[in-house]
Amino acid sequence: FLGSVQYWLDFDLLRFLALARPRWSFVFVGPMGRLAQVEKIQALPNVYLLGRKPYDDLPSYLKGFDVCLNPYLTDDTALNCSPLKLYEYLASGKPVVSVDMPEARKFNGMVRIGRNYEELLRLLDETVKPGTDNQESSLARIQAVEPHSWDHRFRHLETVLAQHIDR
């Protein structure tokens, strides 16, 4: 996980996953919020809460991930937010597993979506199997979020503004 470790993450889900797969490493890179329920996972031997890291170092951490996880609580926050991490994860080309939320559904086929804890675990199992992911899938994920880059959004805004300024 890359991003702020905050109260909107499903720490019961994270505990379930870490206990179900004790040989896996669950790595969290990012600052921890005061309301985050990290006590549910911090004592587990396969959970690594690394804290805030320099922005320039984040791609190196991401490169080491087998799969990126979007573990939001499926509440009003998840229903009404747009987690930038989904775009960042996809832009890295890494496979992504997410809880069911509207923003994840926008990338149907690019993000694997689980509707409950068991389904998320199954999707993670399938995603980390050797031979499951390939260069073509990675490139498709990168291309899927290309229109959402800041450069692309800025160019689009420039075009729209230019049309109105010319009037």
N, C-alpha and C positions, 0 to 999 in steps of 0.2 A: 504494500500500500504506500502510495506516495501522496502526501498532502497533510492537511491539518487533522490531527487525531482529536476529534471533538465529540460532543454529546450526541451528535446526529448519526454516529456510527453504531451499528448493532453489535455491541460487545458480547451479547449472549450468542449470537451467530459466530463471532470470531472464536469464542471459547469452544463452542461445539466443533468447529472445523479443526482447531488446534488439537483438541483432545482426540478427535476421530483420526487424525493423521499425525501421530507423534514423531514420525521420521521426517516430516516436512518442516521447513523453516518458514515462519510467518514474520515477515520483516515490515516494519512501519517506519517510514522516513518522513519526519515532519514534526512541527511543534505540537505539544499536547495542551489541550485546553483544560481549565480547572474543573469543568463539569464532566469531562470525559471519564467514563467508568473503567479506566485502565486496570483497576484492581482486580477486575474479572479475568484478565489475561496476563498481567505482568509477571506473575510467579511461574507461569508455565515455561518449561525448559526449552520449548521450540518457538517461543515468541520473543522477538527482538524489537524493542522500542528504542530506536536510534536517536530520536529527537530531531531538532532542526539541523539542517546541513546547508552549507553554502549552495546557492542556486546553481552555480556552475558545476557542482559535483553531482547534481541530481541525475543527469543522463547516465553517469557511471553506475549509480545504484540501479536504475531502471534496466540497464543492460544486463544485470545479473538476475533479473526476475524471470521465472519461467512463465508466469501468468500474472496479470494485474487484476486486482480484486476491487470491486466497488461495493462495499458492505454497508450501505446506508440502512438506517431504520426505515421500514416501509410505513411511514406516517405522513402527515401533512407536509413536513419538510421535504421528504423525497418526492412527493407528488408535485411540488411547486418550485423545485430548484433545478439548476442546470450545472451539475458538477463539472468544472473545467477538467478535472482529472480524466474523465472519459475521453475528451478530445486529446489530452496529453498522452494517455495510454495508447489510443489508436494511432496517433502520430508517431509513436515509437515503433509501431508495427507489431507489438507484442499482443498475444491473445488476451482477451478481456472477459471476465465473468462478473456479472452484476446481479444485484437484486432487481426485482421487477419494479421499474419506475419509468415514467413517460420519456425522460431523456435517453434512457438506454434503449427503449423501443424504437427511437428514431434511427438507430443503427442496427436494425434487424438484419441478422445474417453476419454482422461484424462483431457484435457483442453477444455472448451467450448469456441468457437470462434465466435465472432460477426463481421460482415462485415460493419456495420454502427451503428450510435448512438442508433436508435430504437431497433435494434436487440440485441445490448449489454445490453440495459435496460431490454428487455424481458428475456434474459438469466440470468441476475442477479435476476430478479423477480422469475424465475423458480428455481434458485439455492438456494435461501433463504427460499423457502416454506418448512414448516415442513414435514419431512418424505422423502424429495427428496434425501438426502445424507444418507449413512449408513457406517457401519464399513467395509464392504466388498469393497466399492468404495474407502474409505480412504486407505485401505491396498493396493489396486491395484495401486493407485497413488504413494505410497511410493515405491512399488516394481518396478514401471516403471522407476524411476530415480536412483534406486540402482546402476546400471552399470555406472552411471555418477558421483558417489561420488569420492572425491579426493583419498580416500583409494583404491578404485577399479582402478582408472586411474593409480595410482602409481604402483600397483601390475602388471598391464598390461605393463607399461613402463619397469618395472624390468624384466619381461619375455622377452620382445623384445630385450632389451639391453643384457641380458644374452645370448640369441641366437647369437647375433652378436659378443659378446666378445669371446665366445667359438670358433668361427671360426678363 
